[in-house]
Amino acid sequence: MPSMKVPANVYVQEKSGKRYGINEYLEKVNWEHVANINDGNIQGVPAMIYFVDKRKISELQRHFYYALLGDIINWSGENKEIVDEYFHNLYWEKNCGEEISLKDGSKNSMSDAKRLIDYVIDFIFDNEVPVKQGYELLPRNEEHFQYQSVMHKSCLICGQHADVHHVDTVGMGRDRTKVDHTKHRVMALCRIHHTEYHKIGPSEFCKKYHLTAPGIKLSEEDLKKLGIKGKYND
């Protein structure tokens, strides 16, 4: 069977509900190989599509990664080589054997580096590692960081114990157990920063702490994990 390009329809769902389709001929496929790995069939074969990020790893990402590594080293007492190797091996395991390098001239992209940094952030939240060296560089605008902050009830600004704060107003006097909280953005703020948020207002608060995307929406499952009662499907 000859190799040939195959058409693919990729649909992107926007928050507004609009659906945009992309119909492209993606890459050459060796149909003989496809049949060999799919019991002789070439129909109904699962495939994976990803978008290529041509941006190179930034110096800020390198600086942030090693700053967080320094915090983990100070907390754990392990040496740099062992901690660095741990996260590179974790990246390898979670990405089907793909390797990553943060060195100058690396072929890896900004998206690759972000994925590696997200693993480090997960580790820090899961193990309650105190962040000092990387504090000023914490990616508070990134949805993944805000998600971990909320799920661990760790203040988005200072890392102290926090309550889940509604960014989108639920409404004075409303019974919150009858509200669909999946439609409202939330963020984790300690009492001090929660008070400051209301005192100086959302605009000044976001400007002060460099937040262009304050708050995230959570799934019904995550909201229930946090013990937030509401009007859900079940």
N, C-alpha and C positions, 0 to 999 in steps of 0.2 A: 504494500500500500504506500502511495506517495505521501511525503510530508506536505502540509499545506497550512495556510492561515485559517483560523476559525473565527467567525463573528461571535461577539458576546454583547449581551445587553446588561449594562450596569445601571442600577437605579439608585439615586441619591435622594433620601427623604429629608426635606428641610423642616425646621420647626414650624413654619407656617402651614405645613401640610402639603405643600407643592412637591411634585415628584418629577425629577428630571432624568431623562434616559440618555445613556451614552451608548451608541452602537458603533463599535470599532472592531476591525480585524486585528486581533491581539498578537499572536505569535504562531510560528510554525509548529505543527504538532505531528509527531510520528505516530500514525494511527496503528501501525503494527505493534509498537510498544504499548499503546493504550489498550489494545485487545489482549496482549499478553498479561497485563496486570489486572484485567477486569474479566477473567474467565471467558475470553474470546469475544466479549461484547465491546462495542464502541458507542453505545447509547446509554444514557443515564450515568455517565461517569462523573463523580464529584470533582470539582476543580476549585482552585483558590486563585483569587485575583487580588493584587495589591498595587498601590499607587507608588511610583518611584519618587523619592525625595532627592532632588539634585543638590540640595544645600549641604555644604560641608559642616562638620562639627565646629562649633564656635569656641573661642577661647573662654568665654563665660561658662559654657558647659563643662569644660575641662576643669576650670577653677572651682566650680561648684561641686563637681564630683569628688575632687581630692580634698576639698574642705570638709565635706560630709564624711569622707573616709577617715579624716583626722579625728573627727568627733567619735566615730565608732572605735578607732584605735585607742583613744584615751579612755573610753568607757570599758572596752573589753580587755585591754592589756596585751592584745595580739600585735604582731608586727605588721607593717604596711604591706609587705609582699603577700602574706597569708590572707589578709582582708581583701586586697585587690583581686587575688586569685579566686577567692570565694565568689565574688560578684561576677567575674568574667565566666566562671564555670556555670553560675546560675543562668546567665544570659545564654550560654551555649545550650543548656538543658531546655530552656523555655522557648528557644527559637530554632528547634530542629537541627542542631549542630552548627548553626551559624556562629562565627566568631566576631569579636568587636575589638577595635583598637582606638584609643583616644590620642594616639601620637600624631604629630604633624605629618601630613601627607596620607593620612588614613583614607581608605575608600568608603568608610562608613559615613552615614548621613546624620543630620541633626535629629531626625526621627529615631535613628538607632541609639544615639546618645541619650535621648529623652527616655527611651525604653529602659536603658541601663540605670539611669538616675531614678526612675520610678521604682525599680527593684530596691534601690538603696533607701528611698523614702519609705517604702513598705516596711523594710527591716527596722528602720528607726522608730516608726509608729508602733509596730508590733512588739518591740522590745523596750520601748520607752527610753530610748537613748537620748541623753541631754545634748541639744544642739547648741554649740557656741561658735565654732569657727565658721560654720555655714549659715549662721542665723540671718545675716543681712542679705544672703543670696537665696533664701528660701523662695521657691516659685509659688507665691501665694495666689497668683492669678491662674495657675494651671488647675484644671478641673480635678485631676487625679489627687493633687495635694489637698485641695479643699475637701474632696470626698473622704480621704483618710482622716483629715482633721475632724470632720463631723462624726464619722463612725467611731472614732476613738475619744470623742468629746474632749479634744485638745484644742485650746484656743488658737485660732488661725494666726493671731498676731504674736503671742508670747509663748505658746505651748503649754500654759497652765491648764488645770482642769476647767472645763467650759460647759455651758449649757447650749442647747441647740436654739438658735435665734432665727426667727422668721424675717427674712429680708422683705418679702412681699407681705404687705399688711393683710392679716386674716380678717380683721374687722372687730371693732369694739363691741363687746357683749355677746359675740357669737359663740355658740357651743362648739368648741374645737373638736369634739368627738364626732361631729356631724359634718366636718370639713374634709374635702379631698386634698390632703396635704401634698400629693404628687404634683399638684399644679402650682405650688408655692416654693420659691427658692429659700434655702436655709443656709446658715453658716454657724460655725462654732465660735463663740466668744466667751471669755471669762467675764466675771462681773465688772471688773474695771473697764475692760474694753467695750463691753455691752453698754455700760453707762456712758462712756465716751462717744460711742456711735450715736446715741440719742441726743447727747449734749451738743455735738458739733454738726450733726446731720450727716446723711449718707455721702453727699458730695465731698465735703471736707475730709471725712473719714477715709474715703477711697483715695483721695488725693494724697493724704498724709502717709498712707501705708501702701501706696502704689497698686491699688486694686482697680483694674479696669473691668473685671468680671466678678463682682462680689456675689457670693452665694451660688448654690447649685440646686437642681431639683433631684430628688431621690425617688427610687422606685418604691412601690408598696411594700415589697419584701424588706428593703433596708429601713424604711420608716417603722415597720413593725419590730425589727431588731432593736431599734432605739427606744421602743416603748411608746411611740407617738400614736395615739389612738385617733382614728378618723373614720370617715365614711368611705369604705373601700368595697371592692366587689364581693368579698366573702367575709 
